Amino acid sequence: MRLSAEKLTRSAMFATLKYRLTLTNRTDSALNDVTVGVDLVSAHSGSPMENQVATPATILEPRHTLARIAPRQTVAVEGQVQLPLSAAQVIMQGRHPLLVPLMRVRVDGAGEGALVKTFVVGQGQPDGGRVQPFRLDEPPRSYAPIAQRELA
């Protein structure tokens, strides 16, 4: 699984993340009825980890369904996911409110158990290492390019 966060648009009400998710079947048999669940939450040191990082017990709304992924085949799905800013956990850095989006992904049907990953999304260059949070005290705008990093 590889995520490419393409653009984040912040309005007065929502943070909307446009993404491309690439899945590769590295097995010698086809994968059937694969579902991909995605959501967007925010990071905060005061929130329990199970509310931030996807685990096998995390249920996510299915956003993509793939009837079949052939052996060694790579497929990509694209979409967007929103986080209501009223539900976001805000991190204060001095006087500046910051948003640190976390995109959680769950893939079912790709083996014995669910494949789950969580990515931190922020300002930066794709594949450029460190990501920076989004400031909420600036006017609404779009951010591109943006970067993501998988959480261990």
mmCIF file of the C-alpha atoms, coordinates in Angstrom:
data_MODEL
# 
_entry.id   MODEL 
# 
loop_
_atom_site.group_PDB 
_atom_site.id 
_atom_site.type_symbol 
_atom_site.label_atom_id 
_atom_site.label_alt_id 
_atom_site.label_comp_id 
_atom_site.label_asym_id 
_atom_site.label_entity_id 
_atom_site.label_seq_id 
_atom_site.pdbx_PDB_ins_code 
_atom_site.Cartn_x 
_atom_site.Cartn_y 
_atom_site.Cartn_z 
_atom_site.occupancy 
_atom_site.B_iso_or_equiv 
_atom_site.pdbx_formal_charge 
_atom_site.auth_seq_id 
_atom_site.auth_comp_id 
_atom_site.auth_asym_id 
_atom_site.auth_atom_id 
_atom_site.pdbx_PDB_model_num 
ATOM 1   C CA . MET A 1 1   ? 0.000   0.000   0.000   1.00 0.00 ? 1   MET A CA 1 
ATOM 2   C CA . ARG A 1 2   ? 1.330   3.423   -0.949  1.00 0.00 ? 2   ARG A CA 1 
ATOM 3   C CA . LEU A 1 3   ? -0.413  6.734   -0.249  1.00 0.00 ? 3   LEU A CA 1 
ATOM 4   C CA . SER A 1 4   ? 0.036   9.940   -2.182  1.00 0.00 ? 4   SER A CA 1 
ATOM 5   C CA . ALA A 1 5   ? -1.614  12.898  -0.476  1.00 0.00 ? 5   ALA A CA 1 
ATOM 6   C CA . GLU A 1 6   ? -2.152  15.292  -3.354  1.00 0.00 ? 6   GLU A CA 1 
ATOM 7   C CA . LYS A 1 7   ? -3.873  18.376  -1.958  1.00 0.00 ? 7   LYS A CA 1 
ATOM 8   C CA . LEU A 1 8   ? -5.461  19.614  1.249   1.00 0.00 ? 8   LEU A CA 1 
ATOM 9   C CA . THR A 1 9   ? -8.128  22.292  1.028   1.00 0.00 ? 9   THR A CA 1 
ATOM 10  C CA . ARG A 1 10  ? -9.197  24.051  4.202   1.00 0.00 ? 10  ARG A CA 1 
ATOM 11  C CA . SER A 1 11  ? -12.471 25.935  4.253   1.00 0.00 ? 11  SER A CA 1 
ATOM 12  C CA . ALA A 1 12  ? -14.108 27.572  7.263   1.00 0.00 ? 12  ALA A CA 1 
ATOM 13  C CA . MET A 1 13  ? -15.861 24.263  8.039   1.00 0.00 ? 13  MET A CA 1 
ATOM 14  C CA . PHE A 1 14  ? -13.761 21.378  6.684   1.00 0.00 ? 14  PHE A CA 1 
ATOM 15  C CA . ALA A 1 15  ? -10.284 20.103  5.885   1.00 0.00 ? 15  ALA A CA 1 
ATOM 16  C CA . THR A 1 16  ? -10.610 18.095  2.660   1.00 0.00 ? 16  THR A CA 1 
ATOM 17  C CA . LEU A 1 17  ? -7.795  15.783  1.596   1.00 0.00 ? 17  LEU A CA 1 
ATOM 18  C CA . LYS A 1 18  ? -7.498  14.580  -2.000  1.00 0.00 ? 18  LYS A CA 1 
ATOM 19  C CA . TYR A 1 19  ? -5.528  11.317  -2.178  1.00 0.00 ? 19  TYR A CA 1 
ATOM 20  C CA . ARG A 1 20  ? -4.342  8.497   -4.415  1.00 0.00 ? 20  ARG A CA 1 
ATOM 21  C CA . LEU A 1 21  ? -3.860  5.072   -2.868  1.00 0.00 ? 21  LEU A CA 1 
ATOM 22  C CA . THR A 1 22  ? -1.886  2.414   -4.730  1.00 0.00 ? 22  THR A CA 1 
ATOM 23  C CA . LEU A 1 23  ? -2.338  -1.257  -3.812  1.00 0.00 ? 23  LEU A CA 1 
ATOM 24  C CA . THR A 1 24  ? -0.106  -4.066  -5.037  1.00 0.00 ? 24  THR A CA 1 
ATOM 25  C CA . ASN A 1 25  ? -0.969  -7.750  -4.782  1.00 0.00 ? 25  ASN A CA 1 
ATOM 26  C CA . ARG A 1 26  ? 2.384   -9.356  -4.025  1.00 0.00 ? 26  ARG A CA 1 
ATOM 27  C CA . THR A 1 27  ? 0.970   -12.871 -3.769  1.00 0.00 ? 27  THR A CA 1 
ATOM 28  C CA . ASP A 1 28  ? 0.604   -15.627 -6.341  1.00 0.00 ? 28  ASP A CA 1 
ATOM 29  C CA . SER A 1 29  ? -3.185  -15.732 -6.050  1.00 0.00 ? 29  SER A CA 1 
ATOM 30  C CA . ALA A 1 30  ? -5.923  -13.262 -6.863  1.00 0.00 ? 30  ALA A CA 1 
ATOM 31  C CA . LEU A 1 31  ? -7.508  -11.137 -4.158  1.00 0.00 ? 31  LEU A CA 1 
ATOM 32  C CA . ASN A 1 32  ? -11.290 -10.915 -4.414  1.00 0.00 ? 32  ASN A CA 1 
ATOM 33  C CA . ASP A 1 33  ? -13.825 -8.502  -2.918  1.00 0.00 ? 33  ASP A CA 1 
ATOM 34  C CA . VAL A 1 34  ? -11.252 -6.060  -1.574  1.00 0.00 ? 34  VAL A CA 1 
ATOM 35  C CA . THR A 1 35  ? -12.677 -3.086  0.322   1.00 0.00 ? 35  THR A CA 1 
ATOM 36  C CA . VAL A 1 36  ? -10.759 0.031   1.281   1.00 0.00 ? 36  VAL A CA 1 
ATOM 37  C CA . GLY A 1 37  ? -11.903 2.148   4.202   1.00 0.00 ? 37  GLY A CA 1 
ATOM 38  C CA . VAL A 1 38  ? -10.493 5.627   4.745   1.00 0.00 ? 38  VAL A CA 1 
ATOM 39  C CA . ASP A 1 39  ? -11.039 8.408   7.242   1.00 0.00 ? 39  ASP A CA 1 
ATOM 40  C CA . LEU A 1 40  ? -9.363  11.575  8.437   1.00 0.00 ? 40  LEU A CA 1 
ATOM 41  C CA . VAL A 1 41  ? -8.814  12.427  12.099  1.00 0.00 ? 41  VAL A CA 1 
ATOM 42  C CA . SER A 1 42  ? -6.452  14.799  13.859  1.00 0.00 ? 42  SER A CA 1 
ATOM 43  C CA . ALA A 1 43  ? -3.478  14.148  16.095  1.00 0.00 ? 43  ALA A CA 1 
ATOM 44  C CA . HIS A 1 44  ? -3.377  15.419  19.658  1.00 0.00 ? 44  HIS A CA 1 
ATOM 45  C CA . SER A 1 45  ? -1.364  14.335  22.674  1.00 0.00 ? 45  SER A CA 1 
ATOM 46  C CA . GLY A 1 46  ? -4.500  14.511  24.839  1.00 0.00 ? 46  GLY A CA 1 
ATOM 47  C CA . SER A 1 47  ? -6.457  11.960  22.780  1.00 0.00 ? 47  SER A CA 1 
ATOM 48  C CA . PRO A 1 48  ? -6.203  8.187   23.287  1.00 0.00 ? 48  PRO A CA 1 
ATOM 49  C CA . MET A 1 49  ? -4.007  6.500   20.668  1.00 0.00 ? 49  MET A CA 1 
ATOM 50  C CA . GLU A 1 50  ? -6.869  4.204   19.592  1.00 0.00 ? 50  GLU A CA 1 
ATOM 51  C CA . ASN A 1 51  ? -8.761  7.336   18.468  1.00 0.00 ? 51  ASN A CA 1 
ATOM 52  C CA . GLN A 1 52  ? -5.828  8.411   16.323  1.00 0.00 ? 52  GLN A CA 1 
ATOM 53  C CA . VAL A 1 53  ? -4.007  5.369   14.933  1.00 0.00 ? 53  VAL A CA 1 
ATOM 54  C CA . ALA A 1 54  ? -5.776  2.623   12.992  1.00 0.00 ? 54  ALA A CA 1 
ATOM 55  C CA . THR A 1 55  ? -5.639  -0.865  14.518  1.00 0.00 ? 55  THR A CA 1 
ATOM 56  C CA . PRO A 1 56  ? -7.155  -4.154  13.288  1.00 0.00 ? 56  PRO A CA 1 
ATOM 57  C CA . ALA A 1 57  ? -10.160 -3.361  15.517  1.00 0.00 ? 57  ALA A CA 1 
ATOM 58  C CA . THR A 1 58  ? -10.714 0.033   13.825  1.00 0.00 ? 58  THR A CA 1 
ATOM 59  C CA . ILE A 1 59  ? -13.775 0.032   11.573  1.00 0.00 ? 59  ILE A CA 1 
ATOM 60  C CA . LEU A 1 60  ? -13.635 2.567   8.737   1.00 0.00 ? 60  LEU A CA 1 
ATOM 61  C CA . GLU A 1 61  ? -16.334 3.509   6.256   1.00 0.00 ? 61  GLU A CA 1 
ATOM 62  C CA . PRO A 1 62  ? -15.745 1.636   2.971   1.00 0.00 ? 62  PRO A CA 1 
ATOM 63  C CA . ARG A 1 63  ? -14.866 4.104   0.228   1.00 0.00 ? 63  ARG A CA 1 
ATOM 64  C CA . HIS A 1 64  ? -13.578 1.815   -2.518  1.00 0.00 ? 64  HIS A CA 1 
ATOM 65  C CA . THR A 1 65  ? -14.478 -1.727  -3.569  1.00 0.00 ? 65  THR A CA 1 
ATOM 66  C CA . LEU A 1 66  ? -12.318 -3.764  -5.906  1.00 0.00 ? 66  LEU A CA 1 
ATOM 67  C CA . ALA A 1 67  ? -13.834 -6.963  -7.297  1.00 0.00 ? 67  ALA A CA 1 
ATOM 68  C CA . ARG A 1 68  ? -10.446 -8.523  -8.033  1.00 0.00 ? 68  ARG A CA 1 
ATOM 69  C CA . ILE A 1 69  ? -6.746  -7.770  -7.885  1.00 0.00 ? 69  ILE A CA 1 
ATOM 70  C CA . ALA A 1 70  ? -4.782  -10.292 -9.966  1.00 0.00 ? 70  ALA A CA 1 
ATOM 71  C CA . PRO A 1 71  ? -1.479  -11.755 -8.781  1.00 0.00 ? 71  PRO A CA 1 
ATOM 72  C CA . ARG A 1 72  ? 1.325   -9.159  -9.025  1.00 0.00 ? 72  ARG A CA 1 
ATOM 73  C CA . GLN A 1 73  ? -1.174  -6.529  -10.213 1.00 0.00 ? 73  GLN A CA 1 
ATOM 74  C CA . THR A 1 74  ? -1.057  -2.926  -9.005  1.00 0.00 ? 74  THR A CA 1 
ATOM 75  C CA . VAL A 1 75  ? -4.243  -0.858  -8.840  1.00 0.00 ? 75  VAL A CA 1 
ATOM 76  C CA . ALA A 1 76  ? -4.848  2.716   -7.770  1.00 0.00 ? 76  ALA A CA 1 
ATOM 77  C CA . VAL A 1 77  ? -7.899  4.349   -6.268  1.00 0.00 ? 77  VAL A CA 1 
ATOM 78  C CA . GLU A 1 78  ? -8.463  8.056   -5.864  1.00 0.00 ? 78  GLU A CA 1 
ATOM 79  C CA . GLY A 1 79  ? -10.794 10.020  -3.681  1.00 0.00 ? 79  GLY A CA 1 
ATOM 80  C CA . GLN A 1 80  ? -11.160 12.642  -1.058  1.00 0.00 ? 80  GLN A CA 1 
ATOM 81  C CA . VAL A 1 81  ? -11.966 12.550  2.614   1.00 0.00 ? 81  VAL A CA 1 
ATOM 82  C CA . GLN A 1 82  ? -13.123 15.343  4.921   1.00 0.00 ? 82  GLN A CA 1 
ATOM 83  C CA . LEU A 1 83  ? -12.543 16.250  8.536   1.00 0.00 ? 83  LEU A CA 1 
ATOM 84  C CA . PRO A 1 84  ? -15.049 18.702  10.036  1.00 0.00 ? 84  PRO A CA 1 
ATOM 85  C CA . LEU A 1 85  ? -12.936 21.355  11.735  1.00 0.00 ? 85  LEU A CA 1 
ATOM 86  C CA . SER A 1 86  ? -15.450 21.398  14.593  1.00 0.00 ? 86  SER A CA 1 
ATOM 87  C CA . ALA A 1 87  ? -14.369 17.799  15.351  1.00 0.00 ? 87  ALA A CA 1 
ATOM 88  C CA . ALA A 1 88  ? -10.631 18.428  14.936  1.00 0.00 ? 88  ALA A CA 1 
ATOM 89  C CA . GLN A 1 89  ? -8.235  18.353  17.858  1.00 0.00 ? 89  GLN A CA 1 
ATOM 90  C CA . VAL A 1 90  ? -6.290  21.615  17.734  1.00 0.00 ? 90  VAL A CA 1 
ATOM 91  C CA . ILE A 1 91  ? -2.683  21.800  18.905  1.00 0.00 ? 91  ILE A CA 1 
ATOM 92  C CA . MET A 1 92  ? -1.563  25.181  20.203  1.00 0.00 ? 92  MET A CA 1 
ATOM 93  C CA . GLN A 1 93  ? 1.983   26.293  19.424  1.00 0.00 ? 93  GLN A CA 1 
ATOM 94  C CA . GLY A 1 94  ? 2.305   29.586  21.227  1.00 0.00 ? 94  GLY A CA 1 
ATOM 95  C CA . ARG A 1 95  ? -0.597  31.655  19.885  1.00 0.00 ? 95  ARG A CA 1 
ATOM 96  C CA . HIS A 1 96  ? -0.958  29.605  16.711  1.00 0.00 ? 96  HIS A CA 1 
ATOM 97  C CA . PRO A 1 97  ? -3.625  26.869  16.412  1.00 0.00 ? 97  PRO A CA 1 
ATOM 98  C CA . LEU A 1 98  ? -2.335  23.929  14.361  1.00 0.00 ? 98  LEU A CA 1 
ATOM 99  C CA . LEU A 1 99  ? -3.992  20.994  12.640  1.00 0.00 ? 99  LEU A CA 1 
ATOM 100 C CA . VAL A 1 100 ? -2.123  17.698  12.224  1.00 0.00 ? 100 VAL A CA 1 
ATOM 101 C CA . PRO A 1 101 ? -4.300  15.460  10.007  1.00 0.00 ? 101 PRO A CA 1 
ATOM 102 C CA . LEU A 1 102 ? -4.022  11.687  10.238  1.00 0.00 ? 102 LEU A CA 1 
ATOM 103 C CA . MET A 1 103 ? -5.340  9.606   7.345   1.00 0.00 ? 103 MET A CA 1 
ATOM 104 C CA . ARG A 1 104 ? -6.302  6.109   8.460   1.00 0.00 ? 104 ARG A CA 1 
ATOM 105 C CA . VAL A 1 105 ? -6.603  3.317   5.880   1.00 0.00 ? 105 VAL A CA 1 
ATOM 106 C CA . ARG A 1 106 ? -8.034  -0.178  6.259   1.00 0.00 ? 106 ARG A CA 1 
ATOM 107 C CA . VAL A 1 107 ? -7.886  -2.795  3.474   1.00 0.00 ? 107 VAL A CA 1 
ATOM 108 C CA . ASP A 1 108 ? -10.031 -5.919  3.904   1.00 0.00 ? 108 ASP A CA 1 
ATOM 109 C CA . GLY A 1 109 ? -9.947  -8.941  1.614   1.00 0.00 ? 109 GLY A CA 1 
ATOM 110 C CA . ALA A 1 110 ? -6.213  -8.711  0.997   1.00 0.00 ? 110 ALA A CA 1 
ATOM 111 C CA . GLY A 1 111 ? -5.251  -11.753 3.033   1.00 0.00 ? 111 GLY A CA 1 
ATOM 112 C CA . GLU A 1 112 ? -6.067  -13.317 6.375   1.00 0.00 ? 112 GLU A CA 1 
ATOM 113 C CA . GLY A 1 113 ? -6.559  -10.113 8.332   1.00 0.00 ? 113 GLY A CA 1 
ATOM 114 C CA . ALA A 1 114 ? -7.121  -6.464  7.626   1.00 0.00 ? 114 ALA A CA 1 
ATOM 115 C CA . LEU A 1 115 ? -4.174  -4.354  6.524   1.00 0.00 ? 115 LEU A CA 1 
ATOM 116 C CA . VAL A 1 116 ? -4.275  -1.076  8.478   1.00 0.00 ? 116 VAL A CA 1 
ATOM 117 C CA . LYS A 1 117 ? -2.017  1.954   8.250   1.00 0.00 ? 117 LYS A CA 1 
ATOM 118 C CA . THR A 1 118 ? -2.031  5.521   9.515   1.00 0.00 ? 118 THR A CA 1 
ATOM 119 C CA . PHE A 1 119 ? -0.309  8.401   7.760   1.00 0.00 ? 119 PHE A CA 1 
ATOM 120 C CA . VAL A 1 120 ? 0.436   11.865  9.109   1.00 0.00 ? 120 VAL A CA 1 
ATOM 121 C CA . VAL A 1 121 ? -0.274  14.507  6.447   1.00 0.00 ? 121 VAL A CA 1 
ATOM 122 C CA . GLY A 1 122 ? 1.296   17.945  6.378   1.00 0.00 ? 122 GLY A CA 1 
ATOM 123 C CA . GLN A 1 123 ? 3.009   20.660  4.458   1.00 0.00 ? 123 GLN A CA 1 
ATOM 124 C CA . GLY A 1 124 ? 6.197   19.621  2.731   1.00 0.00 ? 124 GLY A CA 1 
ATOM 125 C CA . GLN A 1 125 ? 7.560   18.013  -0.370  1.00 0.00 ? 125 GLN A CA 1 
ATOM 126 C CA . PRO A 1 126 ? 6.410   14.486  -1.264  1.00 0.00 ? 126 PRO A CA 1 
ATOM 127 C CA . ASP A 1 127 ? 9.093   12.003  -0.181  1.00 0.00 ? 127 ASP A CA 1 
ATOM 128 C CA . GLY A 1 128 ? 10.879  14.917  1.448   1.00 0.00 ? 128 GLY A CA 1 
ATOM 129 C CA . GLY A 1 129 ? 10.943  13.665  5.030   1.00 0.00 ? 129 GLY A CA 1 
ATOM 130 C CA . ARG A 1 130 ? 9.489   15.843  7.765   1.00 0.00 ? 130 ARG A CA 1 
ATOM 131 C CA . VAL A 1 131 ? 5.980   17.259  7.431   1.00 0.00 ? 131 VAL A CA 1 
ATOM 132 C CA . GLN A 1 132 ? 4.729   20.503  8.964   1.00 0.00 ? 132 GLN A CA 1 
ATOM 133 C CA . PRO A 1 133 ? 1.238   21.051  10.447  1.00 0.00 ? 133 PRO A CA 1 
ATOM 134 C CA . PHE A 1 134 ? -1.385  23.344  8.944   1.00 0.00 ? 134 PHE A CA 1 
ATOM 135 C CA . ARG A 1 135 ? -2.031  26.662  10.672  1.00 0.00 ? 135 ARG A CA 1 
ATOM 136 C CA . LEU A 1 136 ? -5.691  27.331  11.420  1.00 0.00 ? 136 LEU A CA 1 
ATOM 137 C CA . ASP A 1 137 ? -5.258  31.062  12.093  1.00 0.00 ? 137 ASP A CA 1 
ATOM 138 C CA . GLU A 1 138 ? -4.609  31.765  8.410   1.00 0.00 ? 138 GLU A CA 1 
ATOM 139 C CA . PRO A 1 139 ? -7.395  32.342  5.856   1.00 0.00 ? 139 PRO A CA 1 
ATOM 140 C CA . PRO A 1 140 ? -8.902  29.234  4.196   1.00 0.00 ? 140 PRO A CA 1 
ATOM 141 C CA . ARG A 1 141 ? -6.818  27.997  1.281   1.00 0.00 ? 141 ARG A CA 1 
ATOM 142 C CA . SER A 1 142 ? -5.482  25.010  -0.620  1.00 0.00 ? 142 SER A CA 1 
ATOM 143 C CA . TYR A 1 143 ? -2.103  23.435  0.030   1.00 0.00 ? 143 TYR A CA 1 
ATOM 144 C CA . ALA A 1 144 ? -0.206  21.607  -2.698  1.00 0.00 ? 144 ALA A CA 1 
ATOM 145 C CA . PRO A 1 145 ? 2.157   19.917  -2.881  1.00 0.00 ? 145 PRO A CA 1 
ATOM 146 C CA . ILE A 1 146 ? 1.773   18.253  0.485   1.00 0.00 ? 146 ILE A CA 1 
ATOM 147 C CA . ALA A 1 147 ? 3.516   15.280  2.025   1.00 0.00 ? 147 ALA A CA 1 
ATOM 148 C CA . GLN A 1 148 ? 2.657   12.251  4.097   1.00 0.00 ? 148 GLN A CA 1 
ATOM 149 C CA . ARG A 1 149 ? 4.589   9.910   6.336   1.00 0.00 ? 149 ARG A CA 1 
ATOM 150 C CA . GLU A 1 150 ? 3.506   6.517   7.586   1.00 0.00 ? 150 GLU A CA 1 
ATOM 151 C CA . LEU A 1 151 ? 3.325   6.221   11.363  1.00 0.00 ? 151 LEU A CA 1 
ATOM 152 C CA . ALA A 1 152 ? 5.116   3.198   12.755  1.00 0.00 ? 152 ALA A CA 1 
# 
